[in-house]
Amino acid sequence: MSRSTQEILNQRLKSSETSTSSADSGKPRMNGPTNIPVSKAHFWETERVLYWLKKYCSPYHNEYSELFQKHDITGQVLMTLTDQKLLRLGITNSLHRQEILIQILKLKLRWDRYQLEELQNTDEQ
């Protein structure tokens, strides 16, 4: 991933954190993977990934859902996608790849948070 792409991703992740705090104050929240339970994200079948793509990458769902289905993108595969892998899948528009990667990163952050909470709950017992 180019340095400018990484900077854009970092900037958007920071802005999503800001939108999270505004959501807590009752304001509407932008698209983000907060409404999809991540506890089993690594075990999602392709159909569930397509639902995620439709919900959080809706501008690109119609264009790329066939690619995701053709390449059998499961939850485990989704969590490992990179800019280069998306390009190899056939997503040639760099802005589309960036937007999809941002949503994947948000999902990964939620997955990490979920795992951390599970570890903390285990430690407390």
C-alpha positions in Angstrom: 0.0 0.0 0.0 1.4 3.4 -0.9 2.3 5.9 1.8 -0.5 8.3 0.7 -3.0 5.4 0.8 -1.9 4.6 4.4 -2.2 8.2 5.4 -5.7 8.4 4.0 -6.7 5.2 5.8 -5.3 6.5 9.1 -7.0 9.9 8.7 -10.4 8.2 8.0 -10.0 5.8 10.9 -9.4 8.8 13.2 -12.5 10.6 11.8 -14.5 7.4 12.3 -13.5 7.5 16.0 -14.9 11.0 16.1 -18.1 9.9 14.6 -18.4 7.1 17.2 -18.3 9.7 20.0 -21.0 11.8 18.2 -23.1 8.7 17.8 -23.0 8.1 21.5 -24.5 11.6 22.0 -27.5 10.6 20.0 -26.5 12.0 16.6 -26.8 9.9 13.5 -23.8 7.8 12.7 -22.2 7.3 9.3 -21.7 3.8 7.8 -19.6 1.7 10.1 -19.5 -1.9 11.1 -21.1 -1.3 14.5 -24.4 -3.0 13.9 -23.0 -6.3 12.6 -22.0 -8.7 15.4 -18.3 -9.5 14.9 -18.0 -12.3 17.4 -18.1 -14.8 14.5 -16.7 -12.6 11.7 -13.9 -15.0 10.9 -16.5 -17.7 10.4 -18.8 -15.8 8.0 -19.8 -17.6 4.9 -19.7 -15.7 1.6 -23.4 -14.9 1.8 -22.8 -13.1 5.1 -19.8 -11.2 3.6 -22.1 -10.1 0.8 -24.5 -8.8 3.3 -21.7 -6.9 5.0 -20.6 -5.5 1.6 -24.1 -4.3 0.9 -24.5 -2.7 4.2 -21.2 -1.0 4.6 -19.9 -0.6 1.1 -23.3 -0.1 -0.5 -22.1 2.2 -3.4 -19.9 -0.7 -4.6 -22.1 -3.7 -3.7 -23.7 -4.0 -7.1 -20.4 -3.6 -8.9 -18.3 -6.0 -6.7 -20.7 -8.6 -5.1 -20.3 -10.9 -8.1 -16.5 -10.8 -7.6 -16.7 -11.5 -3.9 -19.0 -14.4 -4.7 -16.9 -15.7 -7.6 -13.8 -15.8 -5.4 -15.7 -17.2 -2.4 -14.7 -14.4 -0.1 -15.5 -15.7 3.4 -15.1 -13.8 6.7 -11.7 -15.2 7.2 -10.6 -14.1 3.7 -12.2 -10.7 4.1 -10.1 -10.0 7.2 -6.9 -10.6 5.3 -7.7 -8.6 2.2 -5.2 -5.9 1.2 -5.0 -3.3 -1.5 -3.1 -5.7 -3.8 -5.5 -8.5 -3.1 -8.5 -6.4 -4.0 -6.7 -5.3 -7.2 -6.1 -9.0 -8.1 -9.8 -9.7 -7.4 -10.6 -7.1 -10.2 -11.3 -4.0 -8.2 -9.2 -1.6 -10.3 -10.5 1.7 -9.0 -8.1 2.8 -6.2 -10.8 4.9 -4.5 -13.1 2.0 -4.3 -10.4 -0.2 -2.9 -9.6 2.4 -0.3 -13.2 2.7 0.8 -13.6 -1.1 1.1 -10.3 -1.3 3.0 -11.5 1.4 5.4 -14.6 -0.7 6.2 -12.5 -3.8 6.6 -10.2 -2.0 9.0 -13.2 -0.8 11.0 -14.4 -4.4 11.2 -10.9 -5.6 12.3 -10.9 -3.0 15.0 -14.2 -4.2 16.3 -13.0 -7.8 16.1 -9.9 -6.8 18.1 -12.0 -5.0 20.7 -14.4 -8.0 21.0 -11.4 -10.3 21.6 -9.9 -8.0 24.2 -13.2 -7.8 26.0 -13.4 -11.6 26.0 -9.9 -11.9 27.4 -10.7 -9.3 30.1 -13.9 -11.2 31.0 -12.0 -14.4 31.3 -9.4 -12.8 33.6 -12.1 -11.4 35.9 -13.7 -14.9 36.4 
